[in-house]
Amino acid sequence: MADTPAISDRNLEATTNISLKREPACFAFLSARSISAPVPVDSINLDLASADYFQNRASLWTTLEIRSSVSNDRPTAILGFDETFLRPFARALVEAATTRAAYRMTILREAPDNQRCRVVEYVTGAGKPLKELVLQPFENLVMISAANPKGEDETLFQLPRTDSFLRAFAKMAYQADQALHDLLDEMERLARQNRSVPRPQ
């Protein structure tokens, strides 16, 4: 019997977990303008939220999640993004941390008339589209904010600026990005394979 085509399972949640318990204290600000108290971040991980094939195009949606002891380690998504985001974000984080200079990361649409969002944040609403992130380094951490051209930037969360964390994050991002693009290639291959199968008359 021929093998049935299937997408390989990729458990990003387990393979991308990074503990922050031995790093400088970092927090997430899970409300607009910090109306709620900051939440300590004990670990971060990625999660593959969806994998779709639509209009002859494979696409993925991944979330960056935090876990905290104050919420019994339940995962809370703070960013959502497509397959184009992880590489430049990892570079922006490392560059901001090592140069000690603020890094403004512009997020472009695929085309001016395309309504598809590439990156959203779940801090101030249920998936608010982002046009620019600001990564501001401090002594022990990097603060990630949503740029606001009409006023003050909205602080979203913090990540450590230590060598150990940067190494772990760069390794995690590289491996996760490779796994996500392998999945895209697999989806494209299966789509081509399905199109080549003759349909019953």
N, C-alpha and C positions, 0 to 999 in steps of 0.2 A: 504494500500500500504506500502510495506517495505521501511524503510529509505534508501536513497542512501548514500553509504559510501563517506565521504568527509574529507579532512584535515581541522581541525579547524584553523580559521584565528588567527594569533598572530601578533599584530601590535607592534613590538619591537620599531619601531621608536618613537612612542608616549609614551610607558611605560618605556623606558630607558633613557629619556632625563634628563641630569643634567646641570643646568645653572652654569657657572663659573663667572658670572658678579660680584659677591661679593667676589670672591676668588682672591688671588694674580695673577697678570697678567701672562698668559701663552701664548705661541706662537707655531705655526706649521711652519715648514720650507719646503715649498712645491716645492722644486727644489733641484737638486743635488748640493752639496757643497754650498748651500745657495746663488745661483746665483740671485734668486728673493728675495725680501724683506720678512721678517717673517710676518706671518698672525696672528693677535690676535685671540685667541679662546674664543668665548662667551658661547658656550655650546658644549656638546658631546652627542652622542647617538649611539645605535646599530641599524643595519638594517638587516633583513633577506633577503639576496640577492638571494638565491636559495635553493631548497629542492629537492633532486634527489634520485631515487632508481635505482641502476645499478649493475649488476652482483651479485644479491641477497644481496645487501648492501644499507642501507639507509645512506645518508650523507647530511650535511647542510653546507652552506657557508654564513658567517655573516661578515658584515663590521663595523668597528668603524669609525664613521663620526664626523666631526667637523662642526660647523656653526660659521660664523663671520659676523659682521656688514659691513666689507669692501667688502663682496661679497653678500650683501643683504640677509644674512642668508640662502643662498643656501647650501645644504649638500655637503660636500666634503669628500670622503672616504680616509682614510690614512692607514688603515690596513684592510686586508681581512684574514679570518681564518676559519678553520673547527671547529667541535663541541668539539675538544679536547683542545682548546687553552684557553678559558676564565677562567677556574678554576686556572690553574697555573699562568696565567698573573696577576690575581687579587691577588694571594698570593705573587707573586714577587713584585708587587707594594707596598703592605702593608709592606712586610718585609724590602724592601729598605727604605721606608719612616720612619719606626719605629726604625730600627737599625742604620740608618744613614751610611750605608755601601753599596757600589755598589753591584748590584745583576746581575749576568750574567745568562740569561735564554736560555738554549740550546733547539733548536727545532729539534727533531728527526723525520726522515721519518719512516713510518710504517714498511718498510723493505728496505734493501740496494738497491734493484733493482726496488723499487716502484718509479715511476715518479710523483706521486700525491703530490702536495705541501700542506703543512698544514697551513702555514702562508706566506703572501706576504705583501709588502708595496707598496703604490701607490705614494710615495713622489718623488723617483728618476726615476720612470718608470711606465709602465702600468702593474703592478703586478709583482714586482721583488721578487723572493723567498728569504725567510730569514732562516738562519741557527742558528742565535743567536741574542738575544736582550740584550742590556745593560741598566739597570735602575740605574741612578746615582743621588742620593739625594743631594739637596742643602738646603739652609736655608728655603725657602718657596715653593720649587717645586722639582719635580723629572723629570729629563731629560731622555727621551727614545731614544736610538740610535740603529742603525743597526751595529753589530760588523763587522769589516773589518780586516781580518787577514793580509792583504797586506799593510795596512796603517791606517790612522786615522779613527775612527768610524764615521758613517754618522748620524748626529743628525736628528731625525724625528719630534718629537713634545715634548711638556712639559705638565705635569699635576700638579695640586696643591698638596702640602704636608700637608695641614691643616687637623685637626681632622674632621671637618665637611665634607670635600670632601671625605676623606678616608671612613668614615661611609657611605656616600651616594653611593660611588662607590662599596664598598663591598656588600651593600644591593642590588644594581642594578645588579651586576654580579651574585650574588647568585640566584636572581629571574629569570634573563634571562637564566642562565645556566639550571635551573630547567625546564623552559618553552621549551628550545631547546631540552633537553633530553626527555621531554614528547612528543614533536613532533616526535622525532626519534622513540619512542616506538609506537606512533600512525601509523607512516608510515610502520613499521614492521608488525603491526597487520593487516593493510589493505592489505599488500602484501601477508601475510599468508591466509587471507580471500579470496583474488582473486585467489590464487593457488588452494584453496579447492573447488572452484566453477567448476562443470563439464562443459567442453567445448562442444558446439554443434557439432555433427558428420556431 
